Amino acid sequence: MDDLTTLKLRINGEDRPVVFPTHHTLLEVLREECALTGTKHGCELGECGTCTVLVDGRPVLSCLVLAAEMHGKSIETVEGMQLGNELHPLQAAFADLGAAQCGYCTPGILMAAKALLAENPAPSRDEISEALAGNLCRCTGYHKILEGVEWAAARMRGEDWTPPNEAFYGNDYGNDHHG
């Protein structure tokens, strides 16, 4: 029989008592014991970033840490991003731009981006790319993801910046280009 650990984990601002096999990762406990399924199983090797959550405000690959090591730490999942009935600016920007396609990688990307913007409210495109380098997406070309983070950052700074129309509607090549 497995050894069980009983802990009170601080998840999305709430203390949650959980009992789980001691060898379980934070990813397994979040999904299986806490029913917080926004955090996704990906490679389970720490290579894809799909399982990214924030621990004490820093991005952590939840597939690589044991839940038993989380005592006294503050854990935030994608479910904790929404502010009451309001989407977090990152969530709103991603939705408005269509930055998610299948959406499987999106929770991890949102968490990594949230950590970046908490540390750097005005990141350059290169800084955004670097912060998201550990989050793989098989569907997009990352362009709208990067624009979504830029747009959310501007909103959070109180600026009235909007991505170019091409971000929403694509390029207008007119009728004079016949392939």
C-alpha positions in Angstrom: 0.0 0.0 0.0 1.2 3.5 -0.8 2.3 5.9 1.9 -0.2 8.7 2.1 0.5 12.3 2.8 -2.1 14.7 4.4 -1.5 18.4 3.7 -3.3 21.6 3.6 -2.3 23.2 0.3 -2.9 26.9 -0.4 -4.4 26.9 -3.9 -5.8 30.0 -5.6 -6.0 31.8 -2.2 -7.8 29.0 -0.4 -6.5 26.4 2.0 -7.4 22.9 0.7 -6.9 19.8 2.8 -5.7 16.9 0.6 -4.7 13.3 1.1 -2.6 11.8 -1.6 0.0 9.1 -2.3 3.3 10.7 -1.2 5.0 10.0 -4.6 2.3 12.0 -6.5 3.3 15.1 -8.4 1.7 18.5 -7.9 0.1 18.0 -11.3 -1.5 14.7 -10.2 -2.8 16.2 -7.0 -4.2 19.3 -8.6 -6.1 17.3 -11.2 -7.1 14.2 -9.3 -7.5 15.3 -5.7 -8.5 18.9 -6.2 -10.5 18.6 -9.5 -8.5 21.5 -11.0 -8.3 20.2 -14.5 -7.2 23.4 -16.1 -3.6 22.4 -15.6 -2.9 19.9 -18.3 -0.9 16.7 -18.6 1.5 17.1 -21.4 4.8 15.3 -21.8 5.3 14.7 -18.0 9.0 15.2 -18.6 9.2 18.9 -18.1 9.7 19.7 -21.7 6.4 21.1 -22.9 5.2 23.6 -20.3 1.6 22.5 -20.5 1.5 21.9 -16.7 2.9 25.3 -15.7 1.4 26.7 -12.5 2.7 29.5 -10.2 4.3 28.6 -6.9 4.9 31.6 -4.8 4.5 33.7 -7.9 7.1 31.8 -10.0 6.3 29.4 -12.9 6.8 25.8 -12.0 6.4 22.7 -14.1 3.9 20.8 -11.9 4.8 17.5 -13.4 8.3 17.7 -12.0 7.6 18.6 -8.3 6.1 16.5 -5.6 3.0 17.8 -4.0 4.4 16.8 -0.6 7.0 19.6 -1.1 4.3 22.3 -1.4 3.5 22.8 2.3 3.6 26.5 3.2 3.7 27.6 -0.5 1.1 29.5 -2.4 0.0 27.7 -5.6 -1.9 29.4 -8.4 -3.6 27.6 -11.3 -5.4 28.9 -14.3 -8.6 28.6 -12.4 -7.4 31.3 -10.0 -6.7 33.9 -12.8 -10.3 35.1 -13.2 -11.1 38.1 -11.0 -14.7 37.5 -9.8 -16.7 37.4 -13.0 -14.0 39.3 -14.9 -11.4 37.5 -17.1 -7.8 38.4 -16.3 -6.5 40.8 -19.0 -4.4 37.9 -20.4 -7.4 35.7 -20.7 -9.4 38.5 -22.3 -6.7 39.3 -24.8 -6.2 35.7 -25.8 -9.9 35.3 -26.3 -10.3 38.5 -28.3 -7.3 37.7 -30.5 -8.0 34.0 -31.0 -4.6 33.3 -29.6 -5.6 29.8 -28.6 -6.4 27.2 -31.2 -6.9 23.8 -29.6 -6.3 25.5 -26.3 -4.4 22.6 -24.6 -1.2 24.6 -24.1 -3.0 27.8 -23.2 -3.3 27.4 -19.4 0.4 26.9 -19.0 1.2 29.8 -21.3 -1.2 32.1 -19.4 0.5 31.2 -16.1 4.0 31.8 -17.5 2.8 35.1 -19.0 1.2 36.2 -15.7 4.4 35.6 -13.9 6.3 37.6 -16.5 3.9 40.6 -16.3 4.0 40.6 -12.5 7.8 41.0 -12.7 8.0 43.1 -15.9 4.8 45.1 -16.7 6.3 46.4 -20.0 8.2 43.5 -21.6 9.7 43.6 -25.1 8.7 41.0 -27.7 12.0 39.3 -27.1 11.4 39.2 -23.3 7.9 37.7 -23.9 9.4 35.1 -26.2 12.1 34.2 -23.7 9.5 33.9 -20.8 7.4 31.6 -22.9 10.2 29.6 -24.4 9.4 26.6 -22.3 5.8 26.5 -23.4 5.3 24.5 -26.6 2.3 25.0 -28.9 1.7 22.6 -31.8 -1.2 24.6 -33.3 -0.2 28.3 -33.6 2.7 30.1 -35.0 3.0 31.9 -31.6 2.4 35.3 -33.2 -1.1 35.9 -31.7 0.1 34.5 -28.4 2.9 37.1 -28.3 0.5 39.9 -29.4 -2.0 38.7 -26.7 0.6 39.1 -24.0 1.6 42.6 -25.4 -2.0 43.6 -25.4 -2.7 42.4 -21.9 0.4 44.1 -20.6 -0.8 47.4 -22.2 -4.3 47.0 -20.7 -2.8 46.3 -17.3 -0.7 49.4 -17.6 -3.8 51.4 -18.4 -2.8 52.1 -22.0 -5.2 52.2 -24.9 -3.2 50.0 -27.3 -4.7 47.6 -29.7 -3.0 45.1 -31.9 -3.0 46.0 -35.6 -6.1 45.0 -37.6 -4.2 42.2 -39.3 -4.1 40.5 -35.9 -7.8 40.1 -36.0 -8.6 39.9 -39.7 -5.4 38.8 -41.5 -3.7 40.6 -44.3 -5.8 42.3 -46.9 -4.0 41.7 -50.2 -6.8 43.2 -52.3 -8.2 41.8 -55.5 -5.3 42.6 -57.7 -3.2 39.5 -56.6 -4.2 36.5 -58.6 -2.2 33.4 -57.6 
